[in-house]
Amino acid sequence: MTNSKMLMSLLCFALAACAPEQAPEFCRNHALFHDEHLDSLASLNVTMTEEGIIRSELSIPRSVMAGVPSVLLEESRNVYLLQTENECAKPSVILIETDNSVTASYESNCGADNKIGQLDILLFETLPSLNEVEVTVTTPVTQKHFAINRQCDRAIFRLD
Amino acid sequence: MNSILKFFAAGTDAPRIADPAEVDRLYHYHRRKVIFILTLGYGLGYVCRLAFNVVKKPIMDAGIFTPEEVGFIGSMLLYGYAAGKFGNGFLADYANVKRFFAVGILMSALLNFGMSLSTVVGVSALLWALNGWFQGFGAPSSVVALSSWFSSHERGRYYGIWSTAHSIGEGLTYLGIAFLIAVPPKGLGLPWQWGFWTPAAVCVVAAFLLYRYLQDRPQTLGLPSIAEWSKDGSANARPDAHDASRIWKDQLKVLAIPSMWVIALASSTMYITRYAINSWGNVYLQEIRGFDLFDANLFIFLNTAAGILGCVAFGYLSDKMFDARRPPANLIFALLELVPLFIIFYGPTNSVVLAIALVVYGFGLSGILASLGGLFAIDIAPKRVAGAAMGFIGIFSYIGAGTQDYISGKLIYDSEIRVVFSIGENSPTVYFYDYTIPIIFWVGASVISMLLAASLWRVKARDQ
């Protein structure tokens, strides 16, 4: 084998060996067929305002609740936790149940000068049957729309 | 050590070719080859400088580095480049440029490959600083090669051709590399590491081409010097040893010119905006304006492509309309840069408006860049210390650019909000940033630059 061939083989081997593990095929292609299962999806809309108010609206199909009492959703800490510089006021919760779904609305007032560092969403721990949630988060400067699937370690963007 | 110096040293003169026809034939042949390979090699090599800008957002999204760390790493390249461009300028004057340039690009390729393996901020910063240093081999080598093969009366034209290499590099990066990383259907959706592997491979090819086809001084082929061949007395291609010993003294004289300090500060603040848009512009467009990675990089490419015209237009306008006075043209181009900036960040969110604003911004910025980054400084400096003036302005400019990268990253990181989904061992995280304060920093820098440049309205060019 010539030196150049050996070098090329070594380079190919090095590239292959160092290649990061790809996300499962399902996660990489999910955005392409996401539309097909919209009816059975949970959705979460979070809006953060300049005044420091965080509104979250959660809609969950009955099938996803699967034996979990909906009263659990009345406690906001089963759905989300806020990490902020100063403490936020106790959130208000409105729970509406229908035959097909459970809808919960939460509102936390953290104050205009408060710094919000992190919002932990605990839905997947509270609802073991939940596989996917479609999320829209709106901040005072931007909005992001994505899906979180239990099988995927990253958010899935470009759903439209 | 001696063998390394010997490897890089300029070749010795070959016995002179006596036949004038053969001299002409060889000169024409090698000049075509030199300008082509310099432009291609510099353009391909440039890809290894910009790769990090394209993969910034995927790296931040993957939680590998925070924006502050990304800014810190990015700033290291600019500091390394500033030092490299300054220091290597001296070395390139006495080097065999084909070897010097090729080794610089090859090292840059290796460092890009190293970047793909590193997830440790200190290691990445060191690799990227070294990359900046080795990238600094390119410009001095190119200028030396141009000086060796083209007379001063034609150098402007060939310098212009070579300058298009920047756009070649930016096009390959902002479109080509973005295509690899962007998610389908616009891109291939490859992992961010490919954003370093591909530039590394491109730079290996560039290094090979430069080593194989770039030519050392004409005298090493038995040809006369360019001054002799072109009968251009002013085409003194390379300094002699006596000149070299005076370089440092000449540089010190530049420091005594107050206007030079003002230009240095104006250039430095202008570089803040320039590199903010080039480094963070595509991240901003993705994060705040919702464009995908490919489109965001396409927008950034538009501004860099328009820059080619801006450079040419500035020289023409200032020469023809203002009798080689730079301040009026400085003001026009500064406004052409500044007004679109306001439109980009505070104007309508329409994509067509954004594209037009970026084109006009790129046009204006390149004009003012040509002036503050070189022309105006050379006008004001005594001609015998023009090179030192360029070096002085260059250092200030890249310190501004590098500091910008870190400050921007820190300001962006300070606004971070993480939305974390707890799923067993996995915690998919989506990041949100607010660019309000960084934008004030970027636009404010351009306002200061314009005011500083305008303060030199009455400064006149020196003839000697």
Interface residues (C-beta under 8 A of the other chain):
Chain A: L15 C18 A19 P20 Q22 R28 A31 V46 M48 I116 G117 Q118 L119 D120 I121 L122 L123 F124 E125 V133 V135 V137 T139 P140 V141 T142 Q143 K144 F146 I148 R150 C152 D153 R154 A155 F157 R158
Chain B: D61 A62 S116 L117 V183 G189 P191 Q193 W197 E287 I288 G290 D292 E416 I417 R418 V419 V420 F421 S422 I423 G424 N426 P428 T429 V430 F432 Y433 D434 Y435 T436
